[in-house]
Amino acid sequence: EDGRKMSKRYGNVINPDDIVESYGADSLRIYEMFMGPFGDAIAWNTQSMIGARRFLERIWRMAEKLSDSPDDQIERLLNKTIKKVGDDIAAFKFNTAIASMMVLVNASEKGGMTKDQFTRFLQILAPFAPHMSEELWHDMGNSDSIHLSTWPSYDAALLIDETVKVVVQIDGKLRAEVMAAADASKEDLEAAARDAVSEKIAGQSIARVVVVPGRLVNFVLEK
C-alpha cells in the first residue's frame, strides 16, 4: 500500500495467513487475480478484499434461490461467459475472466439460475474459488470432486447476439444509436439509421453512406 515492493526490510509484507483467517482463502485468490493483468506490479489494498468476499457471498446466496424455469437471456450470457473464461484462463487474463463472471452474477441475481445453469457456472468458477465451489458442488448432489469434472461446453449459436447496438454518425460524429438484428442487411441498417437522424439530415445532401454491419452507419454530407 505504500507503493514499495513488499520486503522485510521495509516491514510492509502482507502475511497471506492473516488474510485467509479474516476473509477466507477463496477471497484472497479472487482478489489477487482480479487486481489487474497477471504480469503487472499492482499496489496491495487490504480494504479491497471486501469486494472479493462480497462477490463470493452473492454466489452463495444464489445457490439458495435457484429457479425452476430457465431464462433464455441468462442461458445466452452463461454460454458467452463459459467461452470467455476458458479463453482468458489460457491467456492468463484472470482479471477479465472474473469480471465476466461478475457480469453474469449481476444479471442472474433477480431471476436466478436453474440448477443446471448454476452447476455449469460453478465449474468455471472452480479454478478461482476452489473451496467454495467444491462445497456448493456437493450441495448440488454431486459425489465426485468438481475439479475432476469436465469443463462445460458452450453453444456457438448462443454466442451471437440476436440484436446489436448500431452507432449512427453524421460526418464521423455520434448522433444516435439504434438497435437492430445482428444479421440485418446493410439496406435495413441504413433505413433504420435514417429514421433515427431524420431531423438532423433533413434538407442536407448526402455524399455517401458508410455501413459497417453490426457496428455503425455514417452519413457523409456534401460540403
MARVEXMI-175518 format. One line per field, with one value per atom (N, C-alpha, C): atom name; y, z, x; residue number from 0; residue in one letter. Coordinates in steps of 0.05 Angstrom, whole numbers, plus 32768, in hexadecimal, padded with zeros to 4 digits. Example, Ala and Ser with C-alpha at 12.3 -4.5 7.8 and 13.67 -1.06 7.14 Angstrom:
2
name	c(N;CA;C;N;CA;C)
c2	c(7F8E;7FA6;7FBE;7FD3;7FEB;8001)
c3	c(809C;809C;809C;808E;808F;809D)
c1	c(8108;80F6;8108;8101;8111;8102)
resi	c(0;0;0;1;1;1)
resn	c(A;A;A;S;S;S)
//
This chain:
223
name	c(N;CA;C;N;CA;C;N;CA;C;N;CA;C;N;CA;C;N;CA;C;N;CA;C;N;CA;C;N;CA;C;N;CA;C;N;CA;C;N;CA;C;N;CA;C;N;CA;C;N;CA;C;N;CA;C;N;CA;C;N;CA;C;N;CA;C;N;CA;C;N;CA;C;N;CA;C;N;CA;C;N;CA;C;N;CA;C;N;CA;C;N;CA;C;N;CA;C;N;CA;C;N;CA;C;N;CA;C;N;CA;C;N;CA;C;N;CA;C;N;CA;C;N;CA;C;N;CA;C;N;CA;C;N;CA;C;N;CA;C;N;CA;C;N;CA;C;N;CA;C;N;CA;C;N;CA;C;N;CA;C;N;CA;C;N;CA;C;N;CA;C;N;CA;C;N;CA;C;N;CA;C;N;CA;C;N;CA;C;N;CA;C;N;CA;C;N;CA;C;N;CA;C;N;CA;C;N;CA;C;N;CA;C;N;CA;C;N;CA;C;N;CA;C;N;CA;C;N;CA;C;N;CA;C;N;CA;C;N;CA;C;N;CA;C;N;CA;C;N;CA;C;N;CA;C;N;CA;C;N;CA;C;N;CA;C;N;CA;C;N;CA;C;N;CA;C;N;CA;C;N;CA;C;N;CA;C;N;CA;C;N;CA;C;N;CA;C;N;CA;C;N;CA;C;N;CA;C;N;CA;C;N;CA;C;N;CA;C;N;CA;C;N;CA;C;N;CA;C;N;CA;C;N;CA;C;N;CA;C;N;CA;C;N;CA;C;N;CA;C;N;CA;C;N;CA;C;N;CA;C;N;CA;C;N;CA;C;N;CA;C;N;CA;C;N;CA;C;N;CA;C;N;CA;C;N;CA;C;N;CA;C;N;CA;C;N;CA;C;N;CA;C;N;CA;C;N;CA;C;N;CA;C;N;CA;C;N;CA;C;N;CA;C;N;CA;C;N;CA;C;N;CA;C;N;CA;C;N;CA;C;N;CA;C;N;CA;C;N;CA;C;N;CA;C;N;CA;C;N;CA;C;N;CA;C;N;CA;C;N;CA;C;N;CA;C;N;CA;C;N;CA;C;N;CA;C;N;CA;C;N;CA;C;N;CA;C;N;CA;C;N;CA;C;N;CA;C;N;CA;C;N;CA;C;N;CA;C;N;CA;C;N;CA;C;N;CA;C;N;CA;C;N;CA;C;N;CA;C;N;CA;C;N;CA;C;N;CA;C;N;CA;C;N;CA;C;N;CA;C;N;CA;C;N;CA;C;N;CA;C;N;CA;C;N;CA;C;N;CA;C;N;CA;C;N;CA;C;N;CA;C;N;CA;C;N;CA;C;N;CA;C;N;CA;C;N;CA;C;N;CA;C;N;CA;C;N;CA;C;N;CA;C;N;CA;C;N;CA;C;N;CA;C;N;CA;C;N;CA;C;N;CA;C;N;CA;C;N;CA;C;N;CA;C;N;CA;C;N;CA;C;N;CA;C;N;CA;C;N;CA;C;N;CA;C;N;CA;C;N;CA;C;N;CA;C;N;CA;C;N;CA;C;N;CA;C;N;CA;C;N;CA;C;N;CA;C;N;CA;C;N;CA;C;N;CA;C;N;CA;C;N;CA;C;N;CA;C;N;CA;C;N;CA;C;N;CA;C;N;CA;C;N;CA;C;N;CA;C;N;CA;C;N;CA;C;N;CA;C;N;CA;C;N;CA;C;N;CA;C;N;CA;C;N;CA;C;N;CA;C)
c2	c(7FE8;8000;8019;8017;802E;8033;8022;8026;8019;800C;7FFF;7FE0;7FD3;7FB6;7FAB;7F96;7F89;7F7E;7F85;7F7D;7F7E;7F6A;7F6B;7F84;7F8E;7FA6;7FBE;7FC0;7FD6;7FCF;7FB7;7FAF;7FB1;7FAE;7FB2;7F98;7F81;7F68;7F61;7F58;7F4F;7F31;7F28;7F0B;7EFF;7EED;7EE1;7ED2;7EC6;7EB7;7EC9;7EE2;7EF5;7EFC;7EFF;7F06;7EEF;7ED6;7EBE;7EBC;7EC1;7EC0;7ED4;7EEB;7F01;7EFF;7EF7;7EF9;7EDE;7ECA;7EB0;7EAE;7E95;7E90;7E97;7E91;7E97;7EB5;7EC5;7EE2;7EEC;7EE1;7EE9;7EE3;7ECB;7EC3;7ED5;7EDA;7EEB;7F07;7F12;7F2D;7F2F;7F1C;7F1D;7F1B;7F0A;7F07;7F1D;7F2C;7F41;7F5C;7F5E;7F77;7F84;7F74;7F80;7F6B;7F72;7F5F;7F4F;7F36;7F23;7F2C;7F38;7F40;7F5B;7F6A;7F85;7F86;7F9A;7F9F;7FB2;7FAA;7FB9;7FBD;7FD5;7FDB;7FCB;7FBF;7FAF;7FC2;7FB9;7FC9;7FB5;7FB1;7F9E;7FA5;7FBE;7FC6;7FBB;7FB9;7FAF;7F91;7F84;7F68;7F64;7F79;7F77;7F72;7F7F;7F7B;7F5E;7F51;7F35;7F23;7F2A;7F1A;7F1D;7F35;7F39;7F2B;7F2B;7F1D;7F00;7EF3;7ED7;7ED3;7EE6;7EE3;7EE5;7EF5;7EF8;7EDD;7ED0;7EB6;7EA2;7EA3;7E90;7E94;7EAD;7EB2;7EA9;7EAB;7EA2;7E84;7E75;7E58;7E51;7E64;7E5F;7E66;7E73;7E7A;7E75;7E5C;7E54;7E54;7E59;7E5B;7E40;7E3C;7E23;7E26;7E3F;7E43;7E53;7E49;7E57;7E71;7E84;7E9E;7E9E;7EA3;7EA2;7EB5;7ECD;7EE1;7ED8;7ECC;7EC2;7EAB;7E99;7E83;7E8D;7EA2;7EAD;7EBA;7EC9;7ED5;7EC1;7EAC;7E96;7E89;7E84;7E78;7E8B;7EA5;7EB8;7EB8;7EB6;7EB7;7E9E;7E87;7E6E;7E71;7E7B;7E7F;7E94;7EAA;7EC0;7EB7;7EA9;7EA0;7E8C;7E7A;7E66;7E72;7E85;7E93;7EA4;7EB1;7EC3;7EB3;7E9C;7E8B;7E83;7E7B;7E73;7E8A;7EA3;7EBA;7EC8;7EBC;7EC7;7EE2;7EE5;7EFE;7EF9;7EF3;7EEB;7F01;7F1A;7F30;7F34;7F31;7F34;7F1C;7F05;7EED;7EF1;7EFC;7F01;7F17;7F2B;7F41;7F36;7F24;7F19;7F08;7EFA;7EEB;7EFE;7F15;7F29;7F34;7F38;7F41;7F2C;7F13;7EFD;7EFC;7EFF;7EFE;7F16;7F2E;7F45;7F40;7F34;7F30;7F1A;7F08;7EF0;7EF4;7F09;7F0C;7F0F;7F1C;7F20;7F07;7EFD;7EE5;7ECB;7ECB;7EB3;7EA0;7E8D;7E78;7E5E;7E4D;7E33;7E22;7E0A;7DF9;7DF2;7DEC;7DE5;7DFD;7E15;7E2C;7E32;7E30;7E36;7E22;7E09;7DF4;7DFB;7E03;7E0A;7E23;7E36;7E4D;7E46;7E34;7E2C;7E1F;7E11;7E05;7E19;7E30;7E44;7E56;7E56;7E65;7E56;7E3B;7E2A;7E30;7E36;7E3D;7E56;7E67;7E80;7E7F;7E70;7E6D;7E4F;7E40;7E22;7E17;7E24;7E19;7E1C;7E35;7E3A;7E2B;7E2A;7E1C;7DFE;7DF3;7DD7;7DD1;7DE3;7DDF;7DE2;7DF6;7DFA;7DE3;7DDA;7DC4;7DAB;7DA5;7D8E;7D94;7DAD;7DB4;7DB0;7DB1;7DAD;7D8F;7D7E;7D61;7D52;7D5E;7D50;7D42;7D2B;7D1B;7D1E;7D21;7D24;7D41;7D46;7D62;7D72;7D8B;7D9D;7DA0;7D9C;7DA0;7D88;7D73;7D5C;7D5C;7D6F;7D70;7D7C;7D78;7D82;7D9F;7DAF;7DCB;7DCE;7DDF;7DE0;7DEB;7DE0;7DE9;7E00;7E0E;7E24;7E20;7E2C;7E2B;7E43;7E3F;7E55;7E66;7E5A;7E69;7E7E;7E79;7E8B;7EA2;7EA1;7EB6;7ECE;7ECB;7EE0;7EEF;7F09;7F19;7F1A;7F17;7F19;7F36;7F49;7F65;7F72;7F86;7F95;7FB3;7FC2;7FDF;7FEA;7FF9;8005;8023;802D;8049;8058;806E;807F;8099;809D;80B5;80C7;80E1;80F4;8101;80FD;8107;80FD;80E4;80D8;80DF;80EF;80F6;80E8;80DE;80CE;80E0;80D6;80E5;80D4;80BA;80A9;808C;807C;805F;8050;803A;802B;800D;7FFF;7FE2;7FD4;7FC1;7FB2;7F95;7F85;7F68;7F65;7F51;7F4D;7F47;7F3A;7F33;7F46;7F5E;7F71;7F79;7F7C;7F84;7FA1;7FA8;7FC4;7FD7;7FCE;7FDE;7FE4;7FCF;7FD2;7FE4;7FE1;7FF1;800F;8014;802F;803B;802C;8036;803D;802C;8031;8049;804C;8063;807D;807C;8095;809E;808A;8091;809E;8094;809E;80BA;80C2;80DD;80ED;80E7;80F4;8112;811C;8139;8146;8138;8144;8144;8132;8132;813E;8147;8153;816B;816B;8181;8180;816B;8168;8155;815A;8148;8134;811B;8106;80FC;80FF;80F7;80D9;80CC;80AF;80A5;808B;807F;8067;8067;8051;803F;8026;8013;7FFD;7FFA;7FE3;7FD1;7FBB;7FAA;7FA3;7FA7;7FA1;7FB6;7FCC;7FDF;7FFC;8006;8022;8028;803F;804B;8069;8071;808C;809B;80B1;80C1;80D7;80D7;80EB;8100;8119;812E;813B;8145;8155;8170;8178;8192;81A9)
c3	c(8000;8000;8000;8008;8009;7FEE;7FDA;7FBF;7FBC;7FD1;7FCF;7FCE;7FC3;7FC2;7FDE;7FE2;7FFC;8004;801C;8025;8043;804F;806C;8074;8061;8067;806C;805E;8061;8075;807D;8091;8085;806B;805F;8052;805B;8050;805A;8047;804E;8052;806A;806F;8065;8051;8046;805A;806E;8083;8092;8097;80A4;8093;8079;8067;8065;8063;8062;807B;8092;80AB;80AC;80A1;80A2;808C;8074;805D;804F;8054;8047;8030;802A;8015;7FF9;7FF4;7FDA;7FD5;7FEA;7FE6;7FDF;7FEC;7FE5;7FC8;7FBF;7FA4;7F90;7F95;7F83;7F82;7F99;7F9A;7F8B;7F8F;7F82;7F64;7F5B;7F3E;7F31;7F41;7F36;7F38;7F45;7F49;7F2F;7F1B;7F02;7EF1;7EDA;7EC9;7ED9;7ED2;7EE1;7EE4;7ECF;7ECF;7EDA;7EE3;7EED;7F0A;7F13;7F2F;7F38;7F4D;7F55;7F73;7F7C;7F99;7FA8;7FBE;7FCE;7FDE;7FE1;7FF1;8000;8019;8029;8029;8028;8029;8011;7FFB;7FE2;7FE4;7FF8;7FFD;8002;800D;8013;7FFA;7FE4;7FCB;7FC2;7FC4;7FBC;7FCE;7FE8;7FFB;7FF5;7FEF;7FEA;7FD0;7FBC;7FA3;7FA9;7FB9;7FBF;7FD0;7FE2;7FF2;7FE1;7FCC;7FBA;7FAB;7FA3;7F96;7FA9;7FC2;7FD6;7FD9;7FDA;7FDC;7FC4;7FAC;7F94;7F95;7FA2;7FA4;7FB4;7FC5;7FD6;7FC9;7FB2;7FA4;7F86;7F7F;7F63;7F57;7F3D;7F2E;7F22;7F1F;7F12;7EF4;7EEB;7ECE;7EC3;7EAE;7EA3;7E95;7E98;7E8B;7E72;7E5B;7E42;7E42;7E4D;7E4D;7E5F;7E76;7E88;7E7B;7E6D;7E5F;7E4A;7E3B;7E27;7E34;7E4A;7E57;7E64;7E6F;7E7B;7E66;7E4E;7E39;7E30;7E2F;7E29;7E3F;7E58;7E6E;7E6F;7E69;7E68;7E54;7E3C;7E28;7E31;7E3B;7E44;7E59;7E6E;7E84;7E7A;7E69;7E5E;7E4E;7E3D;7E2D;7E3E;7E52;7E63;7E75;7E7E;7E8E;7E7D;7E65;7E53;7E4D;7E4E;7E48;7E61;7E79;7E93;7E98;7E8D;7E92;7EA8;7EC0;7ED5;7EDE;7EDD;7EE6;7ED5;7EBA;7EA9;7EAA;7EB1;7EB4;7ECC;7EE2;7EFA;7EF4;7EE5;7EDF;7ECF;7EBD;7EAD;7EBF;7ED3;7EE6;7EF7;7EFE;7F0E;7EFE;7EE4;7ED3;7ED3;7ED1;7ED1;7EEC;7F02;7F1C;7F1F;7F16;7F17;7F08;7EF0;7EE0;7EEB;7EFB;7F04;7F1F;7F2D;7F49;7F4B;7F38;7F39;7F33;7F1B;7F13;7F1C;7F21;7F2A;7F14;7F19;7F06;7F0D;7EFA;7EFF;7F0C;7F15;7F21;7F0D;7EF4;7EDF;7ED8;7ED6;7ED0;7EE7;7EFF;7F16;7F18;7F11;7F11;7EFE;7EE6;7ED2;7EDA;7EE7;7EF1;7F06;7F18;7F2D;7F21;7F0A;7EFE;7EF3;7EE9;7EDF;7EF6;7F0C;7F24;7F33;7F31;7F41;7F41;7F2A;7F2B;7F3B;7F3F;7F4D;7F6A;7F70;7F8B;7F90;7F93;7F93;7FAB;7FC2;7FDB;7FDC;7FD7;7FD7;7FC0;7FA9;7F92;7F98;7FA5;7FAD;7FC0;7FD3;7FE7;7FDA;7FCA;7FBC;7FA8;7F9C;7F89;7F96;7FAE;7FBD;7FC7;7FCE;7FD7;7FC0;7FA7;7F8F;7F8A;7F9B;7F98;7F8A;7F84;7F77;7F8B;7F85;7F97;7F91;7F78;7F71;7F74;7F74;7F77;7F5E;7F61;7F4B;7F39;7F46;7F38;7F26;7F28;7F16;7F00;7F01;7EED;7ED3;7EBE;7EA3;7EA1;7E95;7E91;7E80;7E87;7E78;7E5C;7E4A;7E2E;7E2A;7E14;7E0E;7DF2;7DEE;7DD4;7DC4;7DAE;7D9E;7D93;7D8F;7D84;7D98;7DB2;7DC7;7DCC;7DBF;7DC2;7DB1;7D9E;7D8C;7D97;7D9B;7DA5;7D91;7D9B;7D8A;7D80;7D91;7D8A;7D92;7D84;7D8A;7D89;7D97;7D97;7D81;7D6F;7D58;7D5C;7D59;7D5C;7D42;7D44;7D2D;7D2E;7D19;7D19;7D01;7D04;7CEE;7CEC;7CD6;7CD2;7CE9;7CF1;7D05;7D22;7D26;7D42;7D4A;7D63;7D6D;7D6F;7D63;7D63;7D6E;7D6E;7D78;7D7A;7D86;7D88;7D82;7D74;7D6E;7D74;7D7C;7D80;7D66;7D5D;7D45;7D48;7D36;7D36;7D30;7D3C;7D39;7D1B;7D0D;7CF1;7CDE;7CE7;7CD6;7CBE;7CA7;7C8E;7C90;7C7E;7C7D;7C76;7C65;7C5D;7C75;7C85;7C9C;7CB1;7CB5;7CC8;7CC0;7CA6;7C9C;7CA0;7C9B;7C9E;7CBB;7CCD;7CEA;7CF3;7CE9;7CF0;7CE6;7CCE;7CC2;7CD3;7CDD;7CEE;7D08;7D13;7D2C;7D2B;7D13;7D11;7CFB;7CF6;7CE0;7CE3;7CFC;7D00;7CFB;7D01;7CFF;7CE2;7CD1;7CB6;7CA2;7CAE;7C9C;7C8D;7C73;7C62;7C5B;7C66;7C60;7C49;7C3A;7C24;7C2F;7C2B;7C35;7C1F;7C23;7C0F;7C0D;7C24;7C25;7C41;7C42;7C5C;7C60;7C77;7C7F;7C93;7C8C;7C9E;7CA6;7CBF;7CC9;7CD9;7CCD;7CD9;7CF7;7D07;7D23;7D34;7D26;7D35;7D31;7D18;7D15;7CF9;7CF8;7CDF;7CE0;7CCC;7CCB;7CB2;7CB6;7C9F;7C9A;7C82;7C7B;7C6A;7C75;7C67;7C52;7C3D;7C29;7C35;7C2F;7C3A;7C29)
c1	c(8010;8000;8011;802A;803C;804A;8043;804F;806A;8074;808E;808A;809E;809E;809D;808C;808B;80A6;80B0;80CA;80CC;80DA;80DE;80ED;80FE;810D;80FB;80E5;80D3;80BC;80BB;80A6;808A;8087;806D;8062;806B;8063;8047;8036;801B;801C;8015;8015;7FFB;7FFD;7FE4;7FD4;7FE1;7FD3;7FBF;7FC8;7FB6;7F9E;7FA3;7F8D;7F79;7F84;7F73;7F61;7F6D;7F5E;7F48;7F4C;7F38;7F23;7F2C;7F1A;7F15;7F26;7F23;7F37;7F3F;7F53;7F48;7F2E;7F23;7F21;7F1B;7F1B;7F36;7F4B;7F66;7F6D;7F66;7F6B;7F5D;7F43;7F33;7F3F;7F46;7F52;7F6C;7F7D;7F98;7F95;7F82;7F80;7F6F;7F60;7F4F;7F5E;7F74;7F82;7F8A;7F91;7F99;7FA7;7FB3;7FC1;7FD6;7FD8;7FE8;8006;8010;802D;8033;801E;8023;8029;8038;803C;8026;8017;7FFF;8000;7FF9;7FF9;7FE4;7FEC;7FDA;7FC7;7FAE;7F9B;7F89;7F8E;7F7E;7F61;7F5A;7F3E;7F2E;7F3C;7F2F;7F28;7F33;7F2C;7F0E;7F02;7EE5;7ED5;7EDD;7ECE;7ECF;7EE6;7EE8;7ED7;7ED8;7EC8;7EAA;7EA1;7E85;7E7C;7E8D;7E87;7E81;7E92;7E8E;7E75;7E6F;7E57;7E3E;7E3F;7E28;7E23;7E39;7E37;7E2B;7E33;7E29;7E0A;7E01;7DE5;7DD5;7DE2;7DD5;7DCE;7DE0;7DDC;7DC3;7DBB;7DA4;7D89;7D8A;7D71;7D73;7D78;7D79;7D5D;7D5C;7D43;7D3C;7D22;7D18;7D16;7D13;7D10;7D28;7D35;7D4D;7D46;7D57;7D55;7D66;7D5B;7D6A;7D82;7D7E;7D93;7DAA;7DA3;7DB8;7DC7;7DB9;7DC6;7DD9;7DD1;7DE2;7DFB;7DF7;7E0D;7E20;7E14;7E25;7E37;7E2C;7E3C;7E53;7E4D;7E62;7E78;7E6F;7E81;7E93;7E87;7E97;7EAE;7EA7;7EBC;7ED1;7EC7;7ED9;7EEC;7EE2;7EF3;7F08;7EFF;7F12;7F28;7F21;7F35;7F48;7F3C;7F4C;7F60;7F57;7F6A;7F82;7F7C;7F92;7FA5;7F9B;7FAC;7FB5;7FB1;7FB9;7FAB;7F93;7F84;7F70;7F7A;7F68;7F55;7F5F;7F4E;7F35;7F39;7F22;7F0F;7F1A;7F09;7EF7;7F02;7EF2;7EDD;7EE5;7ED3;7EBB;7EBF;7EA9;7E97;7EA2;7E91;7E81;7E8C;7E7D;7E66;7E69;7E54;7E3D;7E44;7E30;7E21;7E30;7E23;7E10;7E18;7E07;7DEC;7DEF;7DD7;7DC5;7DD1;7DC2;7DB5;7DBC;7DB3;7D95;7D88;7D6B;7D5C;7D60;7D51;7D5C;7D76;7D84;7D8B;7D9D;7DA4;7D95;7D93;7D89;7D9F;7D99;7DAD;7DC2;7DBA;7DCD;7DDF;7DD4;7DE3;7DF7;7DEE;7E00;7E16;7E10;7E25;7E3B;7E34;7E48;7E57;7E49;7E57;7E6C;7E65;7E78;7E91;7E8E;7EA5;7EB9;7EB0;7EC3;7ECD;7EBE;7EC7;7EDC;7EDB;7EEC;7F0A;7F16;7F33;7F39;7F26;7F2A;7F22;7F0D;7F04;7EFF;7F14;7F12;7F03;7F06;7EFB;7EDC;7ED3;7EB6;7EA8;7EB5;7EA9;7EA6;7EBA;7EB8;7EA1;7E9E;7E88;7E6D;7E69;7E50;7E4A;7E60;7E5D;7E51;7E5B;7E50;7E34;7E2F;7E14;7E00;7E0A;7DF8;7DF3;7DFF;7DFA;7E10;7E26;7E3C;7E4E;7E57;7E68;7E86;7E8D;7EA9;7EB2;7ECC;7ED6;7ED0;7EC9;7EC5;7EDE;7EF5;7F0E;7F15;7F05;7F08;7EF2;7EE1;7ECC;7ED6;7EC6;7ECE;7EC6;7ED8;7ED2;7EB9;7EA6;7E8D;7E91;7E81;7E82;7E6E;7E71;7E5F;7E53;7E3C;7E2E;7E36;7E44;7E4E;7E37;7E20;7E09;7E00;7E04;7DFB;7E0F;7E26;7E3A;7E33;7E22;7E1A;7E02;7E05;7DEF;7DD8;7DC0;7DA8;7DA5;7DAB;7DAB;7DC5;7DCD;7DE6;7DE0;7DF1;7DEE;7DFF;7DF3;7E01;7E03;7E1B;7E21;7E1A;7E0C;7E06;7E16;7E25;7E37;7E2F;7E35;7E34;7E4F;7E5C;7E78;7E8A;7E87;7E98;7E92;7E7D;7E76;7E5C;7E5D;7E46;7E2D;7E17;7DFE;7DE7;7DE9;7DD4;7DDD;7DCD;7DD2;7DB8;7DB9;7DA1;7DA7;7D92;7D94;7D8B;7D9A;7D94;7D9A;7D8E;7D95;7DB2;7DBF;7DDB;7DE2;7DCF;7DD4;7DC6;7DBF;7DB0;7DC1;7DB4;7DC2;7DCB;7DDD;7DE7;7DCF;7DBE;7DA7;7D95;7D8F;7D7E;7D8B;7DA6;7DB4;7DB3;7DB7;7DB7;7D9B;7D86;7D6B;7D65;7D6E;7D69;7D79;7D91;7DA2;7D96;7D8C;7D7F;7D68;7D58;7D41;7D4B;7D61;7D6B;7D76;7D80;7D8C;7D7E;7D65;7D56;7D55;7D52;7D50;7D6B;7D81;7D9C;7DA6;7D9B;7DA5;7D90;7D7A;7D65;7D70;7D6C;7D76;7D93;7DA1;7DBE;7DC2;7DD8;7DDF;7DF4;7DEE;7E00;7E12;7E2C;7E3F;7E42;7E43;7E44;7E3D;7E37;7E2F;7E42;7E4F;7E60;7E52;7E4F;7E41;7E54;7E58;7E68;7E54;7E4C;7E38;7E3D;7E29;7E2B;7E3A;7E44;7E53;7E4A;7E4A;7E44;7E3A;7E2C;7E24;7E2D;7E3C;7E47;7E3D;7E2F;7E26;7E3A;7E46;7E5A;7E4C;7E4A;7E3C;7E4D;7E40;7E4F;7E57;7E6F;7E79;7E70)
resi	c(0;0;0;1;1;1;2;2;2;3;3;3;4;4;4;5;5;5;6;6;6;7;7;7;8;8;8;9;9;9;10;10;10;11;11;11;12;12;12;13;13;13;14;14;14;15;15;15;16;16;16;17;17;17;18;18;18;19;19;19;20;20;20;21;21;21;22;22;22;23;23;23;24;24;24;25;25;25;26;26;26;27;27;27;28;28;28;29;29;29;30;30;30;31;31;31;32;32;32;33;33;33;34;34;34;35;35;35;36;36;36;37;37;37;38;38;38;39;39;39;40;40;40;41;41;41;42;42;42;43;43;43;44;44;44;45;45;45;46;46;46;47;47;47;48;48;48;49;49;49;50;50;50;51;51;51;52;52;52;53;53;53;54;54;54;55;55;55;56;56;56;57;57;57;58;58;58;59;59;59;60;60;60;61;61;61;62;62;62;63;63;63;64;64;64;65;65;65;66;66;66;67;67;67;68;68;68;69;69;69;70;70;70;71;71;71;72;72;72;73;73;73;74;74;74;75;75;75;76;76;76;77;77;77;78;78;78;79;79;79;80;80;80;81;81;81;82;82;82;83;83;83;84;84;84;85;85;85;86;86;86;87;87;87;88;88;88;89;89;89;90;90;90;91;91;91;92;92;92;93;93;93;94;94;94;95;95;95;96;96;96;97;97;97;98;98;98;99;99;99;100;100;100;101;101;101;102;102;102;103;103;103;104;104;104;105;105;105;106;106;106;107;107;107;108;108;108;109;109;109;110;110;110;111;111;111;112;112;112;113;113;113;114;114;114;115;115;115;116;116;116;117;117;117;118;118;118;119;119;119;120;120;120;121;121;121;122;122;122;123;123;123;124;124;124;125;125;125;126;126;126;127;127;127;128;128;128;129;129;129;130;130;130;131;131;131;132;132;132;133;133;133;134;134;134;135;135;135;136;136;136;137;137;137;138;138;138;139;139;139;140;140;140;141;141;141;142;142;142;143;143;143;144;144;144;145;145;145;146;146;146;147;147;147;148;148;148;149;149;149;150;150;150;151;151;151;152;152;152;153;153;153;154;154;154;155;155;155;156;156;156;157;157;157;158;158;158;159;159;159;160;160;160;161;161;161;162;162;162;163;163;163;164;164;164;165;165;165;166;166;166;167;167;167;168;168;168;169;169;169;170;170;170;171;171;171;172;172;172;173;173;173;174;174;174;175;175;175;176;176;176;177;177;177;178;178;178;179;179;179;180;180;180;181;181;181;182;182;182;183;183;183;184;184;184;185;185;185;186;186;186;187;187;187;188;188;188;189;189;189;190;190;190;191;191;191;192;192;192;193;193;193;194;194;194;195;195;195;196;196;196;197;197;197;198;198;198;199;199;199;200;200;200;201;201;201;202;202;202;203;203;203;204;204;204;205;205;205;206;206;206;207;207;207;208;208;208;209;209;209;210;210;210;211;211;211;212;212;212;213;213;213;214;214;214;215;215;215;216;216;216;217;217;217;218;218;218;219;219;219;220;220;220;221;221;221;222;222;222)
resn	c(E;E;E;D;D;D;G;G;G;R;R;R;K;K;K;M;M;M;S;S;S;K;K;K;R;R;R;Y;Y;Y;G;G;G;N;N;N;V;V;V;I;I;I;N;N;N;P;P;P;D;D;D;D;D;D;I;I;I;V;V;V;E;E;E;S;S;S;Y;Y;Y;G;G;G;A;A;A;D;D;D;S;S;S;L;L;L;R;R;R;I;I;I;Y;Y;Y;E;E;E;M;M;M;F;F;F;M;M;M;G;G;G;P;P;P;F;F;F;G;G;G;D;D;D;A;A;A;I;I;I;A;A;A;W;W;W;N;N;N;T;T;T;Q;Q;Q;S;S;S;M;M;M;I;I;I;G;G;G;A;A;A;R;R;R;R;R;R;F;F;F;L;L;L;E;E;E;R;R;R;I;I;I;W;W;W;R;R;R;M;M;M;A;A;A;E;E;E;K;K;K;L;L;L;S;S;S;D;D;D;S;S;S;P;P;P;D;D;D;D;D;D;Q;Q;Q;I;I;I;E;E;E;R;R;R;L;L;L;L;L;L;N;N;N;K;K;K;T;T;T;I;I;I;K;K;K;K;K;K;V;V;V;G;G;G;D;D;D;D;D;D;I;I;I;A;A;A;A;A;A;F;F;F;K;K;K;F;F;F;N;N;N;T;T;T;A;A;A;I;I;I;A;A;A;S;S;S;M;M;M;M;M;M;V;V;V;L;L;L;V;V;V;N;N;N;A;A;A;S;S;S;E;E;E;K;K;K;G;G;G;G;G;G;M;M;M;T;T;T;K;K;K;D;D;D;Q;Q;Q;F;F;F;T;T;T;R;R;R;F;F;F;L;L;L;Q;Q;Q;I;I;I;L;L;L;A;A;A;P;P;P;F;F;F;A;A;A;P;P;P;H;H;H;M;M;M;S;S;S;E;E;E;E;E;E;L;L;L;W;W;W;H;H;H;D;D;D;M;M;M;G;G;G;N;N;N;S;S;S;D;D;D;S;S;S;I;I;I;H;H;H;L;L;L;S;S;S;T;T;T;W;W;W;P;P;P;S;S;S;Y;Y;Y;D;D;D;A;A;A;A;A;A;L;L;L;L;L;L;I;I;I;D;D;D;E;E;E;T;T;T;V;V;V;K;K;K;V;V;V;V;V;V;V;V;V;Q;Q;Q;I;I;I;D;D;D;G;G;G;K;K;K;L;L;L;R;R;R;A;A;A;E;E;E;V;V;V;M;M;M;A;A;A;A;A;A;A;A;A;D;D;D;A;A;A;S;S;S;K;K;K;E;E;E;D;D;D;L;L;L;E;E;E;A;A;A;A;A;A;A;A;A;R;R;R;D;D;D;A;A;A;V;V;V;S;S;S;E;E;E;K;K;K;I;I;I;A;A;A;G;G;G;Q;Q;Q;S;S;S;I;I;I;A;A;A;R;R;R;V;V;V;V;V;V;V;V;V;V;V;V;P;P;P;G;G;G;R;R;R;L;L;L;V;V;V;N;N;N;F;F;F;V;V;V;L;L;L;E;E;E;K;K;K)
//
